[in-house]
Amino acid sequence: MKDMILDYIRNEYLDEDEAADIDLNENTPLISGGIVDSFSMVSLKRFLEKKFVISIPDAEASPAAFDTVTSIMALVNRHQAKKGA
């Protein structure tokens, strides 16, 4: 899951020069680091919902929840668990 999300962010939100300059990993600040903005966060939310067949309520799609890949994975895991319950 981590690599899939990192690849999506790399391909969708970074150009080649940025990708070379940024050490993108699961703890890189995405929102607070300026990699993902509010518009990009919406497309990232849609990607996650489609890829993992979950529904993330808008109230939970906060900058804090989307600031790192680690926090994104926690959000996805919570909703996958809810779906399976």
N, CA, C and O atoms as a MOPAC input file, in Angstrom:
PM7 MOZYME 1SCF
protein

 N      0.82400 1    -1.18900 1     0.00000 1
 C      0.00000 1     0.00000 1     0.00000 1
 C      0.87400 1     1.26200 1     0.00000 1
 O      0.61700 1     2.20600 1    -0.74600 1
 N      1.91200 1     1.26200 1     0.84900 1
 C      2.79500 1     2.42100 1     0.95400 1
 C      3.38700 1     2.78000 1    -0.39700 1
 O      3.33100 1     3.93800 1    -0.81100 1
 N      3.95500 1     1.79700 1    -1.09100 1
 C      4.59300 1     2.07000 1    -2.38000 1
 C      3.59100 1     2.55100 1    -3.42300 1
 O      3.91400 1     3.41400 1    -4.23900 1
 N      2.39100 1     2.00600 1    -3.40300 1
 C      1.36000 1     2.41500 1    -4.35400 1
 C      0.99200 1     3.89100 1    -4.14700 1
 O      0.85600 1     4.64200 1    -5.11300 1
 N      0.83600 1     4.29200 1    -2.90200 1
 C      0.48700 1     5.68400 1    -2.59500 1
 C      1.65700 1     6.60400 1    -2.93900 1
 O      1.45600 1     7.66800 1    -3.52500 1
 N      2.86500 1     6.20700 1    -2.58100 1
 C      4.04100 1     7.01900 1    -2.91300 1
 C      4.18700 1     7.18500 1    -4.42200 1
 O      4.47700 1     8.28300 1    -4.89800 1
 N      3.99000 1     6.11400 1    -5.17200 1
 C      4.07700 1     6.19200 1    -6.63800 1
 C      3.02600 1     7.13700 1    -7.20100 1
 O      3.31500 1     7.92400 1    -8.10200 1
 N      1.81700 1     7.06200 1    -6.67700 1
 C      0.74700 1     7.94400 1    -7.14400 1
 C      1.13200 1     9.40300 1    -6.89500 1
 O      1.00200 1    10.23800 1    -7.78900 1
 N      1.59600 1     9.70600 1    -5.71300 1
 C      1.98600 1    11.08200 1    -5.37000 1
 C      3.13300 1    11.54500 1    -6.26200 1
 O      3.10800 1    12.65900 1    -6.78600 1
 N      4.13200 1    10.69300 1    -6.43200 1
 C      5.27700 1    11.01800 1    -7.28800 1
 C      4.82500 1    11.32900 1    -8.71300 1
 O      5.25700 1    12.31900 1    -9.30500 1
 N      3.96000 1    10.48600 1    -9.25500 1
 C      3.52900 1    10.62700 1   -10.64400 1
 C      2.53600 1    11.76200 1   -10.86500 1
 O      2.55000 1    12.39800 1   -11.91900 1
 N      1.68500 1    12.01900 1    -9.89800 1
 C      0.62000 1    13.01000 1   -10.07000 1
 C      1.00300 1    14.42100 1    -9.63600 1
 O      0.54300 1    15.39300 1   -10.23400 1
 N      1.83600 1    14.54600 1    -8.60800 1
 C      2.04100 1    15.86000 1    -7.99900 1
 C      3.46100 1    16.40900 1    -8.08600 1
 O      3.69200 1    17.56600 1    -7.73300 1
 N      4.40500 1    15.61400 1    -8.54200 1
 C      5.78400 1    16.09000 1    -8.64500 1
 C      6.24200 1    16.05100 1   -10.09300 1
 O      6.00600 1    15.07200 1   -10.80100 1
 N      6.90000 1    17.12200 1   -10.53200 1
 C      7.51600 1    17.03600 1   -11.85600 1
 C      8.89200 1    16.40000 1   -11.68300 1
 O      9.32600 1    16.15600 1   -10.55700 1
 N      9.56700 1    16.13400 1   -12.77300 1
 C     10.83800 1    15.38700 1   -12.69300 1
 C     11.87100 1    16.08500 1   -11.82600 1
 O     12.58400 1    15.42700 1   -11.06900 1
 N     11.96500 1    17.42400 1   -11.92400 1
 C     12.94300 1    18.15700 1   -11.11900 1
 C     12.62100 1    18.06300 1    -9.63100 1
 O     13.51000 1    17.85100 1    -8.80700 1
 N     11.34400 1    18.22100 1    -9.29600 1
 C     10.94000 1    18.12100 1    -7.89300 1
 C     11.18800 1    16.72000 1    -7.35500 1
 O     11.67200 1    16.55400 1    -6.23600 1
 N     10.85700 1    15.72300 1    -8.14900 1
 C     11.02600 1    14.33400 1    -7.72300 1
 C     12.48300 1    14.03300 1    -7.40100 1
 O     12.77700 1    13.27100 1    -6.48000 1
 N     13.39200 1    14.63400 1    -8.16200 1
 C     14.81400 1    14.40600 1    -7.91800 1
 C     15.28500 1    15.11100 1    -6.64900 1
 O     16.20700 1    14.64600 1    -5.98000 1
 N     14.64200 1    16.24400 1    -6.31900 1
 C     15.07700 1    17.04900 1    -5.17000 1
 C     14.44100 1    16.63900 1    -3.84600 1
 O     14.97500 1    16.94900 1    -2.78100 1
 N     13.31200 1    15.95100 1    -3.90100 1
 C     12.57100 1    15.60600 1    -2.68600 1
 C     12.76300 1    14.13500 1    -2.35200 1
 O     12.57200 1    13.25400 1    -3.19000 1
 N     13.14700 1    13.89400 1    -1.10000 1
 C     13.25000 1    12.51900 1    -0.61900 1
 C     11.85900 1    12.11100 1    -0.12100 1
 O     11.54300 1    12.23600 1     1.06200 1
 N     11.04700 1    11.62400 1    -1.05000 1
 C      9.66700 1    11.27800 1    -0.72500 1
 C      9.62100 1     9.90800 1    -0.06100 1
 O     10.01900 1     8.90300 1    -0.65100 1
 N      9.12800 1     9.88100 1     1.18000 1
 C      8.94600 1     8.61700 1     1.88900 1
 C      7.65700 1     8.69800 1     2.69300 1
 O      6.92500 1     9.68300 1     2.59400 1
 N      7.37600 1     7.68300 1     3.47900 1
 C      6.08900 1     7.61800 1     4.18400 1
 C      5.91500 1     8.70500 1     5.24100 1
 O      4.80100 1     8.92500 1     5.71600 1
 N      6.99800 1     9.39100 1     5.61700 1
 C      6.90200 1    10.44100 1     6.63300 1
 C      7.12400 1    11.84400 1     6.08300 1
 O      7.15200 1    12.80400 1     6.85200 1
 N      7.28200 1    11.98100 1     4.77800 1
 C      7.44500 1    13.29500 1     4.15500 1
 C      6.16000 1    14.09900 1     4.31600 1
 O      5.08300 1    13.60700 1     3.98000 1
 N      6.25300 1    15.34100 1     4.82800 1
 C      5.04800 1    16.17300 1     4.94300 1
 C      4.50400 1    16.52100 1     3.55500 1
 O      5.18900 1    17.16500 1     2.76100 1
 N      3.29400 1    16.10200 1     3.27200 1
 C      2.71000 1    16.33300 1     1.95000 1
 C      1.94900 1    17.65000 1     1.88100 1
 O      2.18300 1    18.45900 1     0.98300 1
 N      1.04600 1    17.86500 1     2.82000 1
 C      0.25500 1    19.09200 1     2.83900 1
 C      1.11500 1    20.23300 1     3.37800 1
 O      1.28300 1    21.25600 1     2.71500 1
 N      1.65500 1    20.05500 1     4.57600 1
 C      2.45000 1    21.12000 1     5.19000 1
 C      3.75900 1    21.36100 1     4.43500 1
 O      4.37000 1    22.42000 1     4.57300 1
 N      4.18900 1    20.37800 1     3.63800 1
 C      5.40200 1    20.53600 1     2.83400 1
 C      5.13100 1    21.11500 1     1.45100 1
 O      6.06300 1    21.34200 1     0.67900 1
 N      3.85900 1    21.35400 1     1.13300 1
 C      3.51400 1    21.98200 1    -0.13800 1
 C      3.48000 1    21.05000 1    -1.34200 1
 O      3.38000 1    21.52000 1    -2.47600 1
 N      3.55900 1    19.74800 1    -1.12300 1
 C      3.52400 1    18.78900 1    -2.22900 1
 C      2.07900 1    18.58300 1    -2.69500 1
 O      1.80300 1    18.52300 1    -3.89400 1
 N      1.16900 1    18.47700 1    -1.73300 1
 C     -0.24800 1    18.26800 1    -2.02400 1
 C     -1.01800 1    19.48600 1    -1.52400 1
 O     -0.88700 1    19.87300 1    -0.36300 1
 N     -1.82800 1    20.09400 1    -2.40800 1
 C     -2.67800 1    21.20800 1    -1.99600 1
 C     -4.11300 1    20.70400 1    -1.82700 1
 O     -4.37500 1    19.50900 1    -1.97000 1
 N     -5.02400 1    21.59900 1    -1.52900 1
 C     -6.39600 1    21.16000 1    -1.24600 1
 C     -7.06300 1    20.51500 1    -2.46000 1
 O     -7.81700 1    19.55500 1    -2.30700 1
 N     -6.80100 1    21.02200 1    -3.65300 1
 C     -7.36900 1    20.41500 1    -4.86000 1
 C     -6.78300 1    19.02300 1    -5.07600 1
 O     -7.50900 1    18.08100 1    -5.39400 1
 N     -5.48100 1    18.89900 1    -4.90500 1
 C     -4.81000 1    17.60300 1    -5.06600 1
 C     -5.28500 1    16.59900 1    -4.02200 1
 O     -5.36000 1    15.39900 1    -4.28500 1
 N     -5.60100 1    17.10400 1    -2.84000 1
 C     -6.07300 1    16.22000 1    -1.77900 1
 C     -7.38500 1    15.55100 1    -2.18600 1
 O     -7.61400 1    14.38800 1    -1.85600 1
 N     -8.24700 1    16.27800 1    -2.90100 1
 C     -9.51100 1    15.71600 1    -3.36300 1
 C     -9.25000 1    14.59100 1    -4.36600 1
 O     -9.88600 1    13.53900 1    -4.29600 1
 N     -8.31900 1    14.80600 1    -5.29800 1
 C     -8.02000 1    13.74700 1    -6.27300 1
 C     -7.33700 1    12.55600 1    -5.60400 1
 O     -7.56000 1    11.41300 1    -6.00400 1
 N     -6.51600 1    12.80800 1    -4.60100 1
 C     -5.87800 1    11.72200 1    -3.85100 1
 C     -6.94500 1    10.92200 1    -3.09500 1
 O     -6.88100 1     9.69300 1    -3.05300 1
 N     -7.90900 1    11.60100 1    -2.50900 1
 C     -9.00800 1    10.93100 1    -1.80400 1
 C     -9.77500 1    10.02400 1    -2.77500 1
 O    -10.07900 1     8.87700 1    -2.44600 1
 N    -10.08300 1    10.53200 1    -3.95800 1
 C    -10.80200 1     9.72400 1    -4.95900 1
 C     -9.97600 1     8.50400 1    -5.37100 1
 O    -10.51100 1     7.40300 1    -5.50000 1
 N     -8.67000 1     8.70200 1    -5.57700 1
 C     -7.78200 1     7.58500 1    -5.92300 1
 C     -7.84500 1     6.51000 1    -4.84400 1
 O     -7.99300 1     5.32700 1    -5.15400 1
 N     -7.73500 1     6.90800 1    -3.59300 1
 C     -7.75900 1     5.94600 1    -2.48000 1
 C     -9.09500 1     5.20800 1    -2.41300 1
 O     -9.13100 1     3.99500 1    -2.20700 1
 N    -10.18100 1     5.94000 1    -2.58500 1
 C    -11.50200 1     5.31700 1    -2.52400 1
 C    -11.68300 1     4.29100 1    -3.63900 1
 O    -12.23500 1     3.21500 1    -3.40900 1
 N    -11.22500 1     4.61400 1    -4.83300 1
 C    -11.34800 1     3.67000 1    -5.95200 1
 C    -10.40800 1     2.48300 1    -5.78800 1
 O    -10.80700 1     1.33300 1    -5.97100 1
 N     -9.16600 1     2.76900 1    -5.44500 1
 C     -8.14400 1     1.71900 1    -5.37900 1
 C     -8.44300 1     0.71400 1    -4.26900 1
 O     -8.24800 1    -0.48900 1    -4.44200 1
 N     -8.91900 1     1.21700 1    -3.12400 1
 C     -9.12200 1     0.34400 1    -1.96500 1
 C    -10.59400 1     0.04900 1    -1.70000 1
 O    -10.93500 1    -0.57300 1    -0.69400 1
 N    -11.46000 1     0.49400 1    -2.59700 1
 C    -12.90500 1     0.25000 1    -2.51700 1
 C    -13.43900 1     0.60800 1    -1.13000 1
 O    -14.03700 1    -0.21200 1    -0.43300 1
 N    -13.19900 1     1.85900 1    -0.76300 1
 C    -13.66000 1     2.38500 1     0.52800 1
 C    -14.34000 1     3.72800 1     0.27900 1
 O    -14.28600 1     4.27000 1    -0.82500 1
 N    -14.97000 1     4.24700 1     1.30200 1
 C    -15.55300 1     5.57800 1     1.25200 1
 C    -15.00900 1     6.36700 1     2.43300 1
 O    -15.17300 1     5.97300 1     3.58800 1
 N    -14.35500 1     7.49100 1     2.12700 1
 C    -13.78100 1     8.34100 1     3.17400 1
 C    -14.69300 1     9.56100 1     3.31800 1
 O    -14.78700 1    10.36800 1     2.39400 1
 N    -15.36700 1     9.70800 1     4.46600 1
 C    -16.22700 1    10.87400 1     4.66100 1
 C    -15.40700 1    12.16700 1     4.56200 1
 O    -14.25400 1    12.22200 1     4.98900 1
 N    -16.02800 1    13.20400 1     3.98800 1
 C    -15.33000 1    14.48000 1     3.84800 1
 C    -14.81100 1    14.99600 1     5.18500 1
 O    -13.74900 1    15.61500 1     5.24100 1
 N    -15.54800 1    14.74700 1     6.25000 1
 C    -15.13200 1    15.20700 1     7.58000 1
 C    -13.80000 1    14.59200 1     8.01400 1
 O    -13.08100 1    15.17500 1     8.82500 1
 N    -13.47200 1    13.41700 1     7.47500 1
 C    -12.21200 1    12.75200 1     7.83000 1
 C    -11.09200 1    13.05600 1     6.83800 1
 O     -9.93900 1    12.69100 1     7.06600 1
 N    -11.43200 1    13.72000 1     5.74500 1
 C    -10.42800 1    14.06300 1     4.73000 1
 C     -9.79900 1    15.40600 1     5.09000 1
 O     -9.95500 1    16.39900 1     4.37900 1
 N     -9.09700 1    15.40800 1     6.19500 1
 C     -8.49500 1    16.63700 1     6.71600 1
 C     -7.03100 1    16.73500 1     6.29400 1
 O     -6.41300 1    15.73200 1     5.93800 1
 N     -6.48300 1    17.95000 1     6.33600 1
 C     -5.05600 1    18.08500 1     6.04100 1
 C     -4.18400 1    17.20500 1     6.94300 1
 O     -3.17200 1    16.66700 1     6.49300 1
 N     -4.56800 1    17.05800 1     8.19700 1
 C     -3.78800 1    16.20800 1     9.10900 1
 C     -3.81500 1    14.75600 1     8.65400 1
 O     -2.79800 1    14.06600 1     8.71200 1
 N     -4.98100 1    14.28700 1     8.19800 1
 C     -5.11800 1    12.89200 1     7.76600 1
 C     -4.34800 1    12.61100 1     6.47900 1
 O     -3.98300 1    11.46800 1     6.20500 1
 N     -4.10400 1    13.65600 1     5.69100 1
 C     -3.42400 1    13.48700 1     4.40100 1
 C     -2.01400 1    14.06700 1     4.40500 1
 O     -1.42500 1    14.22700 1     3.33600 1
 N     -1.45800 1    14.38600 1     5.56400 1
 C     -0.15700 1    15.06000 1     5.58900 1
 C      1.02000 1    14.13800 1     5.35100 1
 O      2.06100 1    14.58800 1     4.87400 1
 N      0.88900 1    12.86800 1     5.66900 1
 C      1.97200 1    11.91500 1     5.38100 1
 C      1.35600 1    10.63100 1     4.84200 1
 O      0.17000 1    10.36900 1     5.04000 1
 N      2.16000 1     9.84600 1     4.16900 1
 C      1.67600 1     8.55900 1     3.67300 1
 C      1.33200 1     7.66000 1     4.86300 1
 O      0.40900 1     6.84900 1     4.77700 1
 N      2.04900 1     7.79400 1     5.94600 1
 C      1.74500 1     7.02000 1     7.15300 1
 C      0.33700 1     7.32900 1     7.65300 1
 O     -0.41900 1     6.41500 1     7.98100 1
 N     -0.02100 1     8.62100 1     7.71400 1
 C     -1.36700 1     8.98300 1     8.18000 1
 C     -2.42800 1     8.58000 1     7.15900 1
 O     -3.54300 1     8.22200 1     7.53800 1
 N     -2.09800 1     8.63200 1     5.87900 1
 C     -3.02500 1     8.19000 1     4.83200 1
 C     -3.28500 1     6.69100 1     4.96000 1
 O     -4.42800 1     6.24600 1     4.85700 1
 N     -2.21800 1     5.90700 1     5.18400 1
 C     -2.38700 1     4.45600 1     5.33900 1
 C     -3.25200 1     4.13400 1     6.55100 1
 O     -4.05900 1     3.20600 1     6.50000 1
 N     -3.09700 1     4.88300 1     7.64100 1
 C     -3.91700 1     4.66600 1     8.83400 1
 C     -5.37900 1     4.94300 1     8.51300 1
 O     -6.26200 1     4.20200 1     8.94400 1
 N     -5.63700 1     6.00300 1     7.76200 1
 C     -7.00300 1     6.34100 1     7.35600 1
 C     -7.60000 1     5.23000 1     6.48800 1
 O     -8.73100 1     4.80100 1     6.71800 1
 N     -6.85500 1     4.77400 1     5.50800 1
 C     -7.32400 1     3.69600 1     4.62300 1
 C     -7.57700 1     2.42700 1     5.42700 1
 O     -8.60800 1     1.77700 1     5.25300 1
 N     -6.64800 1     2.07100 1     6.29900 1
 C     -6.80100 1     0.85600 1     7.10900 1
 C     -8.05100 1     0.91600 1     7.98900 1
 O     -8.75300 1    -0.08500 1     8.13300 1
 N     -8.33300 1     2.08300 1     8.57700 1
 C     -9.54100 1     2.24200 1     9.40300 1
 C    -10.79600 1     1.97500 1     8.58100 1
 O    -11.71700 1     1.29900 1     9.04000 1
 N    -10.82500 1     2.51200 1     7.35600 1
 C    -12.01900 1     2.35500 1     6.54100 1
 C    -12.12400 1     0.96300 1     5.92500 1
 O    -13.22600 1     0.48400 1     5.65900 1
 N    -11.00500 1     0.32300 1     5.70300 1
 C    -11.05700 1    -1.07400 1     5.24700 1
 C    -11.59200 1    -1.95300 1     6.37900 1
 O    -12.37000 1    -2.87400 1     6.13400 1
 N    -11.18100 1    -1.67300 1     7.61000 1
 C    -11.65700 1    -2.44400 1     8.75900 1
 C    -13.15500 1    -2.23700 1     8.95000 1
 O    -13.87700 1    -3.18700 1     9.25200 1
 N    -13.63100 1    -0.99800 1     8.77600 1
 C    -15.05600 1    -0.70100 1     8.90300 1
 C    -15.85200 1    -1.46300 1     7.84000 1
 O    -16.93300 1    -1.98900 1     8.10500 1
 N    -15.28600 1    -1.50400 1     6.63600 1
 C    -15.95600 1    -2.17400 1     5.52800 1
 C    -16.09200 1    -3.67400 1     5.80100 1
 O    -17.09900 1    -4.29500 1     5.45900 1
 N    -15.06700 1    -4.23400 1     6.42000 1
 C    -15.07400 1    -5.67000 1     6.69900 1
 C    -15.89600 1    -6.05700 1     7.91900 1
 O    -16.22500 1    -7.22600 1     8.12100 1
 N    -16.21900 1    -5.06000 1     8.72500 1
 C    -16.96100 1    -5.35100 1     9.98100 1
 C    -18.42000 1    -5.64600 1     9.73300 1
 O    -19.16700 1    -5.90600 1    10.67600 1

